[in-house]
C-alpha cells in the first residue's frame, strides 16, 4: 500500500518544467502535490493568470507518467484586498481555478484568505468585522462556482488573516449554512493557545 504525503510543488526548485518536476517527485518517492501554477509555472501561466483546461490536462498527463497526482490546486490570492479592482481580479482567478481544477486531476482548490495590507503585513485591521464580512461575501460567491463545477473551496486559516480564530471559523461555517463544498486546511501556526480569544491589538 502506498503511503502518501502531499508536498508543495514550488518547494522543489523546478520551474516551468513539468517533466523535471515530475521526475524529481518520482526520485524522492513522492506522489501527491499541492500544485500552484503561479509558482511552479510562473512564466508559462504569467504568474498564474493564464490557465486553461488544456494546460491542466497536459500537466496531469505529465505527472501521471511518474505516478504523481495533484491533491490540491493552490491559488494564492488576496480575497479581501482593499482595492476593489484587485479584489474582483483575485477572486475571479479563484473562481476560474474552481472551474478548471478537474482538468488538473483534482477537485480541491486551496488558498489563504489574504490581508487588508497589500504587502501582507501583520495588522490588527485584519481582525475588523467589516473585513470578515468581505470574506464571507466572497466565499458565498465562490461556493456558487464550486457547486456548479463540482469542486471544493479549501481555506487555510491563520492568526494574521481574517480567519484568525476558531470563533471566526465557526462564524464563517454558519454564515454559509455549513456548506459541504467549503473545506478547511489545518495550519501549523494555528495553535490551540492562540485560539481562545481575539488577538490583542497593540
FENQUIFEN-V606846 format. One record per residue. PHI is phi in whole degrees, 0 to 359 (none if undefined). PSI is psi in degrees with one decimal (* if undefined). NEAR is the number of other ideal C-beta (glycine too) atoms within 10 Angstrom. Layout:
PHI;PSI;NEAR + PHI;PSI;NEAR
This chain:
none;134.1;3 + 282;132.6;7 + 259;126.0;6 + 242;141.8;11 + 231;145.0;8 + 268;130.1;15 + 245;153.9;17 + 284;128.2;14 + 302;-36.8;26 + 281;0.0;20 + 279;-11.9;10 + 259;128.4;16 + 280;61.2;8 + 230;111.2;16 + 240;138.0;16 + 56;30.4;12 + 213;86.4;14 + 291;-27.6;22 + 293;-43.1;12 + 294;-39.4;14 + 296;-43.7;25 + 300;-43.4;22 + 294;-39.3;16 + 296;-38.3;17 + 297;-45.8;22 + 297;-42.4;15 + 297;-28.7;9 + 267;0.3;10 + 71;28.3;9 + 256;145.9;17 + 229;-9.9;19 + 233;133.5;17 + 241;140.0;29 + 265;104.4;20 + 253;121.6;30 + 250;109.3;22 + 303;-36.9;25 + 296;-32.4;20 + 262;-36.0;17 + 272;-26.5;25 + 233;57.6;24 + 297;-43.1;15 + 283;-41.6;8 + 302;-39.9;18 + 256;7.2;18 + 54;56.1;12 + 61;33.6;12 + 95;-5.6;21 + 285;-32.4;11 + 253;95.6;12 + 235;152.4;25 + 212;166.8;12 + 296;-36.2;12 + 296;-43.3;10 + 298;-43.0;18 + 301;-43.6;22 + 295;-39.6;14 + 297;-46.7;15 + 297;-44.0;27 + 300;-44.0;19 + 294;-41.8;12 + 297;-40.3;17 + 289;-35.4;24 + 298;-28.5;12 + 299;-24.9;11 + 251;16.8;17 + 58;40.7;13 + 249;138.2;25 + 234;152.5;18 + 271;116.7;21 + 281;-44.7;19 + 222;143.6;24 + 267;114.3;29 + 269;130.9;26 + 228;93.7;24 + 278;101.6;17 + 228;161.4;22 + 262;94.7;22 + 293;-21.8;24 + 242;26.9;25 + 308;137.2;20 + 285;-26.5;15 + 285;114.7;11 + 294;-32.2;9 + 296;-44.0;8 + 294;-39.3;13 + 299;-44.3;18 + 296;-40.4;12 + 295;-47.4;15 + 291;-39.7;21 + 288;-26.7;23 + 295;-38.1;14 + 296;-42.9;18 + 298;-40.3;23 + 298;-40.8;21 + 297;-41.2;17 + 295;-37.1;28 + 298;-37.3;27 + 288;-34.7;18 + 263;-10.6;20 + 308;-42.1;25 + 301;-29.1;17 + 295;-29.7;18 + 277;-4.3;25 + 92;16.4;20 + 223;163.7;22 + 239;12.1;16 + 244;124.8;19 + 245;123.2;28 + 249;145.0;24 + 203;157.1;25 + 279;172.6;22 + 266;-17.8;25 + 101;-160.1;27 + 202;152.7;23 + 288;-17.2;21 + 274;126.1;15 + 295;-18.5;12 + 260;7.8;6 + 62;27.6;14 + 292;148.2;11 + 293;126.1;13 + 212;138.3;16 + 296;-15.5;13 + 298;-24.8;16 + 294;-18.2;25 + 266;1.3;20 + 288;148.1;13 + 300;-37.8;9 + 295;-31.6;10 + 288;-40.6;21 + 297;-38.8;20 + 297;-37.0;13 + 298;-44.0;21 + 300;-46.7;22 + 300;-43.7;16 + 299;-44.2;14 + 291;-39.2;22 + 298;-42.2;22 + 301;-43.3;14 + 296;-43.2;13 + 290;-31.7;25 + 293;-28.8;20 + 297;-40.9;13 + 293;-42.2;20 + 300;-43.6;26 + 298;-43.6;14 + 292;-27.6;11 + 260;-7.4;18 + 69;35.4;12 + 237;178.5;23 + 231;137.1;21 + 264;118.6;25 + 248;120.4;19 + 254;140.8;22 + 256;108.9;18 + 294;161.0;22 + 197;148.3;19 + 290;-10.0;17 + 251;10.8;17 + 235;176.5;25 + 298;-19.6;27 + 258;67.2;26 + 261;-5.9;21 + 211;164.6;18 + 299;-34.2;14 + 299;-44.9;12 + 293;-38.3;19 + 301;-45.6;16 + 299;-42.5;10 + 300;-42.6;15 + 295;-45.8;21 + 301;-42.4;13 + 293;-37.2;10 + 295;-26.5;17 + 253;19.9;16 + 57;42.0;10 + 54;44.3;8 + 299;127.3;18 + 292;-17.1;11 + 272;1.5;19 + 259;126.0;20 + 237;162.4;15 + 236;143.1;16 + 253;122.3;16 + 299;142.0;7 + 237;134.8;14 + 297;-29.3;6 + 282;-11.1;10 + 270;66.3;19 + 277;153.4;9 + 303;-36.6;7 + 285;-2.7;5 + 257;-3.9;13 + 264;-18.6;15 + 291;-31.7;9 + 227;164.6;8 + 297;136.9;11 + 304;139.6;13 + 287;140.9;7 + 269;146.2;8 + 292;*;5
